[in-house]
Amino acid sequence: MNSGKQVRDWVDDLSKDLFLELLNENQVFYFTFNHHDYLIEMYNEGMLIADPYPYYNDGGYPGHKQFQYPLSFTAKTVDEFLRLPFLDGQTILSQWDNIRFWNY
């Protein structure tokens, strides 16, 4: 969860089309939703959904489940990820207007 101490470089102009294009290229994304920070990254095992700060502070190993959000690694493809209801029971695209993307 964002403690408010981090200075963020917010990405205010990310379009859905560019997001989908970069997601299909396996780019890593960082965002804040409902006062929680998220990291999403595709691995061979599926899409990691984690809290980025403790995840990276502990070495950034995707097998460390204590920093993962529920439904992490459930989606095995981008299409499955886009249908995954992991943000208050809704998908990332349906919550688009409530998400703030940022550069790590």
C-alpha positions as CSV (number, residue, x, y, z in Angstrom):
1,M,0.0,0.0,0.0
2,N,1.3,3.5,-0.8
3,S,2.4,5.1,2.4
4,G,2.4,8.6,0.7
5,K,6.1,8.9,1.1
6,Q,7.1,8.1,-2.4
7,V,7.3,10.7,-5.1
8,R,5.6,9.5,-8.2
9,D,6.1,10.2,-11.8
10,W,2.4,9.8,-12.9
11,V,1.6,8.7,-16.4
12,D,-1.5,10.8,-17.1
13,D,-1.8,10.2,-20.9
14,L,-1.8,6.4,-21.2
15,S,-4.5,5.4,-23.6
16,K,-6.2,2.0,-23.5
17,D,-4.9,1.2,-26.9
18,L,-1.2,1.9,-25.9
19,F,-1.7,0.0,-22.7
20,L,-3.0,-3.0,-24.6
21,E,-0.2,-2.8,-27.1
22,L,2.5,-2.6,-24.4
23,L,0.8,-5.4,-22.4
24,N,1.0,-7.6,-25.4
25,E,4.7,-6.9,-25.5
26,N,5.0,-8.1,-21.9
27,Q,5.8,-4.6,-20.4
28,V,5.7,-4.2,-16.7
29,F,3.1,-1.7,-15.3
30,Y,2.8,0.1,-12.0
31,F,-0.4,1.7,-10.9
32,T,-2.4,2.8,-7.9
33,F,-6.0,1.7,-7.4
34,N,-8.1,2.3,-4.3
35,H,-5.1,3.4,-2.2
36,H,-3.1,0.2,-3.1
37,D,-0.1,0.0,-5.3
38,Y,0.1,-2.7,-8.0
39,L,2.8,-4.2,-10.2
40,I,1.7,-6.4,-13.1
41,E,4.2,-8.5,-15.1
42,M,3.8,-11.5,-17.3
43,Y,5.9,-14.6,-16.6
44,N,5.8,-18.0,-18.2
45,E,3.6,-19.1,-15.3
46,G,1.1,-16.3,-15.9
47,M,0.5,-12.7,-14.8
48,L,2.1,-11.6,-11.5
49,I,0.0,-9.1,-9.6
50,A,2.0,-7.9,-6.6
51,D,2.6,-4.9,-4.3
52,P,5.8,-3.5,-5.9
53,Y,7.7,-2.0,-2.9
54,P,7.9,-5.0,-0.6
55,Y,8.1,-7.3,-3.6
56,Y,11.3,-5.5,-4.9
57,N,12.7,-4.9,-1.4
58,D,12.6,-8.6,-0.8
59,G,14.5,-9.3,-4.1
60,G,11.7,-9.4,-6.6
61,Y,11.3,-13.1,-6.8
62,P,7.9,-14.0,-8.3
63,G,7.6,-17.1,-6.1
64,H,7.3,-15.0,-2.9
65,K,3.6,-15.2,-2.4
66,Q,3.4,-12.9,0.6
67,F,3.5,-9.8,-1.7
68,Q,1.1,-11.1,-4.3
69,Y,-2.5,-10.0,-4.5
70,P,-5.3,-12.6,-4.8
71,L,-5.6,-14.0,-8.4
72,S,-1.9,-13.5,-9.1
73,F,-0.8,-16.0,-11.7
74,T,-4.4,-17.0,-12.4
75,A,-4.3,-15.4,-15.9
76,K,-2.0,-17.3,-18.3
77,T,-2.5,-15.0,-21.3
78,V,-3.1,-11.3,-21.8
79,D,-6.7,-12.0,-22.9
80,E,-7.3,-14.0,-19.6
81,F,-5.7,-11.1,-17.7
82,L,-8.0,-8.6,-19.3
83,R,-11.0,-10.6,-18.1
84,L,-9.6,-11.1,-14.6
85,P,-11.8,-9.4,-11.9
86,F,-8.9,-8.5,-9.5
87,L,-9.8,-4.9,-8.8
88,D,-12.7,-4.8,-6.4
89,G,-14.3,-7.7,-8.4
90,Q,-13.9,-5.8,-11.8
91,T,-11.4,-6.0,-14.6
92,I,-8.6,-3.5,-15.2
93,L,-10.3,-2.0,-18.2
94,S,-13.6,-1.6,-16.4
95,Q,-11.8,0.2,-13.6
96,W,-9.7,2.3,-16.1
97,D,-10.9,5.7,-14.9
98,N,-10.1,4.8,-11.3
99,I,-6.4,3.8,-11.9
100,R,-3.4,6.0,-11.8
101,F,-0.4,4.6,-13.7
102,W,3.1,5.6,-12.6
103,N,6.7,5.0,-13.6
104,Y,8.7,3.0,-11.0
